[in-house]
Amino acid sequence: MAFFIINILLAGLMVGLSFSIDRSNAMRKLNNPLVNLTLTLGTLFLLMGLTVALCLWGPGQLSLFFGRITFMLMAWFVVSCCNYTVKFPRNRSSAGLSLVQWALNILAFVLLFIGKRSVRSIVIVDNIFQVTSGEFFSGRFYELFPVSTFEFFVFFYAVLVPFVTIIMIVARAENMPSRLERQRMLDNVLALLSMMVLLAYVVFASRFMPMLVTMCMLTLVPMLLLFVRAASKNEIVDGKIAARMILTGVLRYIFPAVIAGVLYVIAYPLSGISYLLFVLVYGLIVLAIMFVSLTLVRLLTLREFLRDNRYFSSFERDITSIDYSATEPNEINDFLFSVFRKYLDTGSLRIMVESGGSLQTIYSSAGDSAELPIDANVLDLLLSLHHPIVFRDWAVRDNNVSGIRLQLLSMLNDTDSDGFILLHEGRQIIGMIFLGKKISGNAYSDYDYDTFTRLYSNFFVIGYFMKNMMNEAVVGTVNREIRMSGQIITSIQENMDFIKNPKVDSGYLMVPAHNIGGEFVDTIRLNDSRYIYIIGALSGKGIAASMSMVILKSIIRTYLAEIGDFKKLVVKVNSFIRENLPKGTYFAGTFGLLDFNTNTMYYINCGSPALFMYTRAYNNVIEIQGEGHVLGFVRDVSGFVKVKKVNLAEGDIILTCTDGLIESRSLRGDVYGKGRIQNALMDNSFYPASKMAQFAYDSLVQFTSKELDDDVTILVLKYLGGK
């Protein structure tokens, strides 16, 4: 009964594993048949459980039929696994292999179903699982090889076929140019060997526990798991990694198990006194052992040699520690290369920026220079795939880039690289960071890709800095912080899509209090009749805030290329701020959508201090911002932000600003406040929008009578109506 239940449970586990494999990015990229093999193994467990149940409670003919089907499917499964490993890693179809596979499947059917020598009965007698069949050989051959047909069947499909397959794999692996692929193929050899060894153990152990034969399908699970590991493997296990794996395995599993076993023997006499006391004492001992084991692993993995290759936190800390205001550009480049070498084993680094339609080298760890033409088709496809990070292994295997594969590989070969990070602002290319081959010979992995994706904003900052700050002919020789301020603010202003529609007059003013800050205003054209505006401030001051501002402005435009829903855009921006910008960064402001066809404005208040609307019909100013929630605090902001709507008529005026306009204080300590803004809006309603923004700021300067302590940003939209 227990063996029946175990087989059914294992069938369910295989179904769950198939879903896990199907969701895996690595499996999806390889497009291999492991999902089908996993489902087949689940079916095998189910059939074996059904066979055991029929042997116990059903008629003999049914148990024989389903038993034959089970072993037939097992042979098909083993042959399919061997076929998979022979074709691995390319998984290309072969007429010869398909013919051999069908021949082996037909042979299994003949051995199990056809003739007097086939399997005759499958029964359980006296708790012994018995499979009887005729003699495979006859006459003198039987005297030399006294085996039954079923025994020959098991030997042929569980030993001989996998053994021949192993020889074929080893021979192919010797001729593979890629060290990683050789190691992955040898992992498949290990998988087949594990099945053979475990099956031999089950056969041996069944002498003492005959029903264990019904668990023979369990020997296929480690083989399948090793197949999955080999298929998703993208890192060469060198001596250092192997030593780390062995030592951490000893500390995590073997050391606690041995100590716990010894102490169990020592503490067991307590069970004679009080079993509850024994359980309590031994439970505390086990907890103490686990604590010591985890502590030792944690301490040792802090060492350079045993440091875990999950390096994200340390890599992020080093990348974000760059001080752009106090460090020379070459020092930044050398530091960046040292970080890549330390955590990724990168052999070389090259940074190139866009200049005049081509990519120019501004840094190379090898000291050479190179120039690459910008292939618009290649870069457009990568941006369309949302795949600005490219590794050689992905470029070789992914079918989505088959049309540009030669160009990608040519770029990598020309720069002696194994990968690159494409830095872009929307569709505008900033530059590229080329990563040389790893010193260890490993390929760049999925973990590397995920890390680069999460830290993409930091690489964008580096590229932006190199492109706009290192050109001394453009920025002069003034103080670097002032240079950065001028460049960033100019970039923001020049990249705005100024609203060009006869229905509206727009104007803005942005005045940083200390040369540089995190405030910005932007208008983005969707089409002739629809524009989006954003105004607000990122937390923080100085260079860090300004760089975050540049990144956020760029990412909003990038998201607009793929997101058509106004609210989803804000939700996506919130996720980006929380996950990609420096920890603790938040955004307070307003997102607005102007639709001139319907004379409507949609807006989302994201912690804006004020959004005013002047209505000519009532000659009055009201606040319309509604509920708001700053971006960057919670992981999912969709439940906190709401889209509001107002209809616009001729003469209506919208004014929105940052808190620098409202909260500034005079010499006496009085707050400028919302009331003065409302009065300024009414008093200047007949002026153009740009003049209204300027007059509002002039009123603030006159009120404070001193240097401003906070940045001020104002946006005015004056609705003119008409066609």
C-alpha positions, 0 to 999 in steps of 0.5 A, a space after each residue: 500500500 505504501 509503495 502505491 501511495 509513494 508512486 502516486 505522490 511522485 507522479 504529482 511532484 513530476 507534474 509540478 516540476 514540469 511547470 517549474 521547468 516550463 517557467 524557467 527562462 533558461 529552459 525556454 531559451 533552449 527550447 528543449 524537450 525536458 518538459 515532455 520528459 518530466 511529464 512522461 516520468 510523472 506518467 511512469 510513476 502513475 502507471 507503476 502505482 496503478 500496476 501495484 494496485 492491480 497486483 494487490 486488488 485487481 485481476 492478473 490480466 490487467 496487472 500484466 497489461 498495465 505492467 507491460 505498458 509501464 515497462 514499455 514506457 520506461 524503455 521509451 523514456 530511457 531511449 528518449 533521454 539518450 537521444 536527447 543527450 546525444 543531440 545536446 546542446 543543439 537539439 537538432 533533429 537527425 533522421 539517423 537518430 530518429 530511426 534508431 530510436 524507433 527501432 529500439 522502441 519496437 524492440 522493447 515492444 517485442 520483448 514485452 508483448 510478443 512471443 512465448 519469451 515475453 513477459 508472462 505475469 506481473 504479480 505480488 506474492 507474499 509481499 514480493 513483486 515478481 515479473 516472470 518471462 521466458 528464457 531469452 536464449 535457448 540451448 547452449 547460449 542459455 547455459 552461457 547466459 542464463 537470463 530471462 527476457 525481462 532481465 535482458 530487457 532491463 540490462 539492455 535498456 538500463 545499462 547497454 543503451 546508456 553505456 553506448 550513449 555515454 561513449 558517444 557523448 564523451 567522443 563528441 565532447 572532446 571535439 566541442 570548442 566551448 569549454 562550457 558546452 563540454 562541461 554541460 555534456 559531461 554533466 549529462 554523462 553524470 546523469 546517465 551514470 547516476 541512473 545506472 548506479 542507482 538502479 544497480 543499488 535498487 536491484 541489490 537492495 531488493 534482495 532484502 526488501 523485494 517490494 523496493 523494485 516497484 520504486 525503480 522509477 525513482 532512479 530516473 529522477 536524479 538523472 532528469 534533475 541533472 539534465 535540467 541542471 546541465 541545460 540551465 548551466 551557464 558557469 564553468 565549475 573550475 577548481 575554485 568553484 568546486 572547492 567552494 561547493 565541496 567545503 560549503 556542502 561539508 559545512 552545511 550538510 555533512 558536518 551537521 549530520 555527523 555531529 548530530 549522529 554522534 550526539 544522538 548516540 551519546 544522548 540516547 540513554 536519556 530516553 530510558 529516563 524520560 523520552 520527552 526529556 530526550 526529545 527536548 535535549 536532542 532538539 536543542 542540540 540539533 538547533 545549536 548544530 544548525 546555528 554553528 553550521 550556518 555561522 561558519 558558512 557565513 564567516 567563511 563565505 566572506 573570505 575572498 576565496 570562498 565568497 558566494 558568486 551571488 555578488 549583487 549586493 556587493 557589486 551594487 554597493 561598489 557601483 553606487 559608491 562612485 563620487 562623480 564630483 570628486 573623482 577624475 574620469 580615468 579613475 572612475 573608469 579604472 575603478 569600474 574595471 576593477 569592480 567588474 574584474 573582482 565580481 565577474 572575473 572580466 578580463 577587459 573593459 571598453 567604454 564607447 560613446 556615440 559621436 557623429 553617428 558612430 561609437 568612439 572608444 573613450 576608455 579601454 583597459 587594454 589601452 587601445 582605441 576602436 571605432 564602430 559604426 552604429 547599425 540602426 537595424 541591430 540597435 532598433 531590434 534590441 530595443 524592440 526586444 527590450 534587451 539592451 544587455 547582450 551576451 555572446 551565448 544568447 546571441 548565438 542561441 536565441 532565434 529572436 536575433 537570427 536576422 542580426 546574429 552575424 552583426 552582433 557577433 561581429 561587434 563582439 569579435 571586433 571589440 574582443 568581448 563576450 557581452 555588452 550593455 547598450 546605454 540608451 535614452 528612448 531610441 537615442 543611443 548614449 553609448 555601450 559598455 563592452 565586457 571582455 571574456 572572463 578570465 576563468 573561461 566562463 560565459 556570462 550567466 543569467 545571474 549576470 544578466 539579472 544583475 546588470 538589468 537591476 543596475 542598468 540605471 547605474 550604468 546609464 549614469 556612467 555612460 551619461 557622465 562619460 558622454 557629456 562630462 568628459 568632452 572638455 571642448 564642450 564643457 570648458 574647464 570650470 568646476 565639475 559640479 557646475 559643468 554637470 549642472 549645466 549639462 544636465 539642466 540643458 539636456 532636460 530643457 532641450 529634450 522637452 517636446 514643447 506643446 505645439 497646439 493652438 488650443 493651449 499656451 504653455 510655460 514653465 520655470 525651473 530654478 535650482 537653489 544650489 546649481 543642481 537638484 532633483 527637480 524637473 518638468 517635462 512634456 512629451 508628445 504622443 500625437 498632435 492632439 495628446 501630450 503628457 506632462 510631468 512635474 515633480 522632484 526626486 528626494 535628495 540634493 546635488 549630483 546624486 539627485 540630478 543623475 537620478 532625475 536624468 535617469 527617471 526622465 529617460 526611463 519614462 520616455 522609454 516606458 511610453 514606447 511600450 505602455 499605452 495605459 496612463 495609470 500603468 505608466 505611473 505604476 511602472 515608474 514607481 517600480 523603477 524608482 523603488 528597484 533601480 534608483 538609490 535606496 530611499 529615493 522617492 518622487 513627489 509630483 504630478 503626471 498629466 495627460 492633455 487630450 485636445 480632441 476632447 478638451 480634457 485633462 487627466 492627471 494623477 497626483 503623486 504627492 504634489 504639493 498643489 495643483 491649481 485651476 483658474 476658471 474664467 467663468 467663476 473668476 476663481 482659483 481652486 485646488 484640484 489635485 485630489 488624493 496623492 501618494 509619492 512614488 518609490 515607497 511601496 512596491 505596488 502603488 496601483 491601489 494608491 494612485 487614482 486617475 482624475 479628470 477635468 474638462 477644460 474650457 476657454 480661459 481655464 488655467 492650470 498651475 502646478 509647482 513643487 514645494 519650493 514655491 509653497 514652503 519658502 519662508 521670508 526673513 521673518 519666518 512666514 511661509 509663502 503659502 498657497 494663498 499667495 500663489 492663488 492671488 498671483 494666478 488671478 492677478 496675472 491671468 491675462 499674461 502669456 503662460 511663460 510670463 505667469 510662471 515668471 511673475 509667480 517666481 518674482 513674487 516669491 523672490 520679493 516675498 523672501 528677500 533672500 537667497 532661496 533654500 529650495 529648488 522651484 519648478 512651475 508649470 503653467 498651462 493656459 487653455 485657449 480653446 478654439 479649433 
